[in-house]
Amino acid sequence: MLTHQVAGSYDLGLTVAGDASTPRAEVVFSDDGARARAYLAIDSGCTHIIRELDGAATILKTLTGAGAPPWRIRVLRKGNYYRVWVNDSTGWVRGPLGEWEGIYEPWESRITIEGSEGTEIHDCTVTSLPWLQAFTEPVIRRGPAGGHYEEQVIPGAVIEFDGRFYMYCMAGMRGTQEGSSHRSIGVAVSDDLESWQMQPDPIFTHADFPGDNLYPNGAVVTPEGKVAILFCAQQFPEWLGFMLATADHPLGPFTPYAGNPVYKHFTIFAHEFDLVRVDHPDYRYVFFYSGDTPWPTPDIARGDRGYVLYSDDLIHWREDPGNPLFGPQTPDNWDAIHVRPRSLTRIGDRWYLWYEGCNVWTPPGGESSSPVWCDTVGLARSPDLVNWEYYPRNPALPALGTGADRFDHTWTGWPRMLVKDGVGYVFYTGDAQVGLRQIPIDQLTDWSGEGGTTIRLA
């Protein structure tokens, strides 16, 4: 038996070999030292992901059979997400100790590995993954009761203008339309990207524009020095398309384009995106958005995919003939149903994309259990927006999963990065507030590791 205490996220790899008559292995990957633990139970027939609470075991998920040893096993913990591999079988689970019941993951956990008689454990290493982990407070919190961001304040777009920074946020009031209602476009101002002052009034609201919900996601400074915001409008539940408004200053006043919408997706749903000014010889702007995509075969789930458009004037858009150009990293794992492009940045000879990944599962509990939609943040990169390489330890920016006192304990989303002086300032939402994690760009672009240490256990 092997044991090891580890803090935070980690990557565990090992091989179980031997010629036991009834081979079996158990890998405990989360253990609070008191009531609960989660583990892999592996034999020749199948692999179970199991939660044990107060001595009672419950199967959370079952993977296809691993066959006879040797078993090549990997467990990747990223915040409250766990991804597992046993030979060619893969699986995932979020908050396995019982997040759905208010039992959260320990920050420090004991890994325990044990094989049945006749098996041997080889090549066992564990690597700590400190990348993008931070116990911080929101940089923008929800506002006072009755205000335009009393229920939600979620990052949309960030620009730099005359040495100051402006963040356009989706600001929501209390209501029942998927978390809030009467969403408007608010703006926060900063001199250092760390301290933000939310302005008391939105730049415009549902009262100023058709649609009762407005979702800002892209903003650029045009060659003429104007500020252009691209946003989605919704007359709940109908999506009205992508809208354009411009102003001489980031605080407005903004004038909506008279011919809105400037583009509308071909199916019912699309509202998450980024807008980048590139000044390419063939186009000035790239618009990368998330669009609902029905697939022609029943074995591929309907879901959000990434579409690329090009424009010279923000009004007339050309579709990339290969659309959709961005899909899930996995066929049945953490991001298998929805992928939503959120933040596109050119660094060197590659595009780096922060995106939301989403899948769904139903925790145990019989008829009382409801499906849980699991959103988190992944990372991918591409030389051409067509051929994508996914970060090998996705999800790259998960929720910490450590307790209800954390604003980002359960899910993360809406990532938005601005690069300044060699640092990537990555804004995101947790519990409908704005968080910030920072990463040096040389770490962001080096995918060989996360700056942690590797310990060999066997």
N, C-alpha and C positions, 0 to 999 in steps of 0.2 A: 504494500500500500504506500502511495505517495501523498504527501500533503504539502500545501504551500499557502501562505497568507499573501493576498494581493490587494492593492488599493486601486479603485477606479477601473477604467477600461483596460482590457488586456486581450492578448492573442495567444491561445494555448494550442499546441500541436503535439501529437504523440502517435506511436504505433503500438498496437497490441497484437502480438504474434504467439505462436505455439500450436500444439496439437492436442489440446484438451478434448476429452470426449464430449463435453457439453460446455463449450466456450461461452464466457459471459464477461462483460466488463461494465463497470459503473463509474461514471465521471460526474462528480458533484461540482457544478459550476457556479452556484449561488447558495450561500449558507449564512443565515443571520445569527447563528450560534445559539439560538434559543428555540423558537417555535417552528421555523420554516426552512426548507432547503429545496433546491431544484437540481435535477440530475438527469443524465442520459443513462438508460438501461439498454445495453446492447447485447444481442445474441445473434445466432445465425439466421433467425427468422425475421427479426425486425429491430428497429430502434425506437424506444419510447422516450419522449420528453415528459418527465414526471415531476409533479410538485408533491412534497410531503409536508403536511401541516399538522402539528401536534400528533405525529406518529401515523396519521392516515394518509395514504398515498392516492393520488389522482393522476390519471394519464391526461396530459394537456394536448399532446400531438403524437402521432405515430408516423415514422418514416419508413420507406420501403426497406426490405431486408438488405443487410450488409454482406450476407454470405459468410463463408468460413473465413477465419483469420488468415492472413494479417488484415487488421482493420486500421486504416489511416484516419485518424480522428482529429478534427479541429473544432475549437470553440472560440468564437469572436464575441467579446462583450464590448459594446459601445453604448455607454449610458444605461438606459433601461432596455436596450435591445440585445438579444443574443441570437447569433447565427451559428448553425452547427453543420458539420460535414462528417459523414461516416462513409468512407470510400466514395461511391458515386451518389449517395443519398444526401440531400440537403434539407434543412428546415430552419425555422425561425420562431421566436416567441418574444413577446414584450411583457416586461414586468412579471416574470413567472412565479414569484413568491406570492402573488395575489394582488397586483395593482388594482384589479377590478373590484377588490374588497377593501382597499385602503391599506394593504400590506406592501410596503415598498422595498426596493433593493438596498442592501447594505453597501455603503461605500467601500468598506473593507470586508473582504469575504475570504473564506477558506476553500481552496480547491482541494478535492480529495479524489484520488484515482485508485481503483482497485480492480484486479482481474481474478477470474476463477482459477482454481488449481490447474496447473498445466499451461497457463498463459504467462507471457513475459511482456513487460512494458519497456519500449525502446524509444530513443530519440524524442524524449519528452522535454519541451522547452516552453517557457511562458515569458511573453514580452509585454512590458507595461506600455500603455498608450496614452500619454499625457496630452496629446494634441487636442486643442480646442475644448479643454475642460476648464471650467471656471465657476466657482461659487460666487456669483455676483448678484447684484440687485438690478431691477429694470432701470434703463436710462430714461425711459419715458413711462410713467405710470398712468393708469386710468384717471380721468378727471373727476371733478365734483359732480354730485347728483344734479341732474337737470342740464348739464353741459353737453356739448356736441360729442365729447368722447368719454362719457360717463361709463360706458360698458365695454368699449373696445378702442384700442389705439394700436394699429398694426402698420409696420413700415411698408411703404410703397416704393418711393424713388428718392434718391439722394443726389444732389448736385452741389458743385462748388461755384460760387458767383461772387466776384470781387473780394475774394479772400475769406468769405464766410460760407457756411454749409447750411443747406436747407433740405429737410426731410419732409416729403409729402406722405401723409399717413391716411389710411382708411380709418375714419373716426365714426364710431357707432354709438347710438343711444339704446337704452333698454327696450327690448322687444323680443318677438318670437320668430323672427325671420333668420333662422340658422345662426343664432347667437346674439343678434341685436337687430335693430331696425333704424331706418332713416340715416343711413350711412352717408357721411359727407367727406369732403377732402380737407383735412387739417394740415397745418404746417408747423414744424419745429425748427428752431434756429440754434446753431452752435458755432463757436469759434475754434473748437479743438476736436470735434467728433466724439467727445466723451460726455460733455455736459450739454444738455439740450433744454431749451425753453420752448414749451408748447405755446403757440399763440392762442389768445382767448377766443378767437372767432375763426371759423373755417373760411377758406378762400372762396368756395361756393358750395352750395348745398342742393338737396332735392328741390328746394323751393325756387332755386335759380335755374333749374335745368330739368328737362323731362326725365322721369325716372325717380324712384324713391330711394335708390341706393347708388352711390358712386364709388368706384374702386380705382384709385390711382396706382399705377405700376411703373410707368416710364416717364422720365423727364430729361430733356436735353437743353443745352444752350445752342441756339442756331448760329450760323455764320453772321447773321445780322445783329447778334447780341440779344435776341429775344429769348425768353424762357417758354418752352413748349412742353405741355403736359399731355400725355396720352392716358386715357382712363376708360373704364367700362361703365356703362349705365344699365341699371336693371329696374324695370317696373315689376316688382316681385309678383310671380316668379319668372317672368319673361326677361331674357337678356336682349338688350337693344343694340348692342354692338360696341365698337371701339370709337371713342370720341376724342376730339382734339380741342385744346384751348391754349391761348398764348397771352403773354404779358410782357411788359418792358422790364419788370422787376420780379424776383421770386415771390414777393408777397402780394403781387397783383397790383391793380385789378386785372383779372383774366377775362378774355373774350372768347366764348366758344365759337368754333368754326361754324359758319352758317349751313354748310352742307353735311354736317354730322348725320350719321356715323361715317367715318372715313373707311371703315372696313367692318364686315360682319362675318363670323364663322358660319360654315354651311350647316352645322347642326345646332342643337339647342343651347350648348353651354361653352363659354370661353370667357375667362376674365383674369387670368394670371399670366404675366409676361414681363419682358424687359425691352427697352428701347435704347439703342446704342448709336451714337453718331460715329461713323467710321471714315467718311470722306474718301471712299473708294472711287476709282475712276468710273465705275459702272453704276454706282449708287452711293448716296450720302448716308443713308440710315439703314440699320438692320432692326427688324422687329421680330422677336422670338417669343411666341405665345403658346399657351396651353389650350388645346382644343379637344372637346369631346369627340371620340372616334369610334364609330360602330365598325366592328370587324366582320367580314363575310362568313367566317366559320365559327361554330358554337364553342370550339375548344379554346378560343382566344377571347378573354373577357373584354367587354366594352370598357373603355377608359380614356383618360386624358393622355394626349401625346403632344410632342413639340413640333410646331410649324414655324417656318421662316418666311418672312416677307421682306421686300426691298423697296426703297423709295428715295426720290430725290427731294421731295417737298413735304413729306409727312401727310399728304392728302391722297396721292395716287400710289397704290401699292401693287407690287408684282409678286406673285406667289412663286416659291421655289418649285420647280417641276418634280422634285423628289419627295415632296411633303407627304406624310409627316417624316421629319428627319431625326426625331429623338424618341426613343422608347425605353422600356424598363431595362435595368441591368439584369434582372432575374426573371425566369418564366413563372416561378411560384415561390416568391420569397418576399423580402421586406418592401419592395417597390413594384410588385407585379401587376397591380391594377391601374394606378394612376402615376404618371410622372408629369410634373408641372414646372417648366422652365421659369426661373425667377430672377436670376442675376447673372449676366453675361459680361465677362471682362477679358480683354485681350492682354496677355502677358507674354512678351517675347513672341515666339512663333506659334502660340497656341491660344485658343479660346478656353477659358475656364468657366464652367457653368455650375452655379449652385441651384439645386432644384428640390422640390418636394417629391418624396416618394411615399406611396400609400398602398397598403393592403388591408385586409379585414380578416378577423377571426372571432370565433365565439368562445369565450371562456367557459369552463365547466360550471354547472349549476342547474342543469335541467331546464325546465320551462321558464325559470326566472332569468336565465341568461339572455342577453341581447348581443348582437354582433357589435364588435368594437372596431371602428375605423382608426387605423394606426398611421398617423402622419409623422414624418420626420424629414431630415434634410440630408441629401446626398450631394456628391461632387462628381463631375465628369469633365473631360477636356477633349479638345478636337483641334486639328490644324485647319479644318475647312467647314465646320458646322454639319458635316455629313458623316464622317467616320469618327466614332466616339470611343474613348477609353474611360472606363469607370474607375473611380478610386477603389483600390482593392480592399480597403477596410471600411467601406460604406456600411451604415450611414455615417457620414463625416461629422455632422453636427447634431447629435441626438439629444433628447431630454436626459437630464441627469438621473431621474428615477428614484431619488433618495427619500422623498417625503413630501407631504402636502404643504409644508411650509415654504417650499421652493416654488417660485412663479413658473419655472420651466421644468417641473418635475415629471410631467406626463407626456407632452408632445411639443415639438418645435415645427415652425413653418415660416413662410414668407421671407426667405433669406434675401439680403441685399448687401452687396459688398462695394465699398469704395476704397481704392488704394491710394495711400498718401505716405510719402517718405519711406517707402519700402515696407509698409505695414498694411495688411488687409484688415479693414474694419468691417466685420461681418455682423450686420444687424439682422434680427430675427424676432419672431413672436413666440412667446410662451404665455399661456393663460391670457391671451389677448392684450399683452403689454409688450413693450419693445425692450429686447435684450441686446447685448453687445458682447461679442468675443473677438479677440484680436489674434492675428497670426502673422509672423514675419513672412514676407513673400518667398524668401528662399526656402522656408519650410513648406509653404503651400505647394510649391512646384516640385519638391523632392518627395516622390511617392515611395521611396525605398524603405521608409520608416517614419516614426512619429517622435523621434528623439527620446524614446524610452530605453530601458535596459532589458536585456535578455538573460534569463537564468535557466541553466540546464538542470533538470530534476532527475533525469535518468538517461 
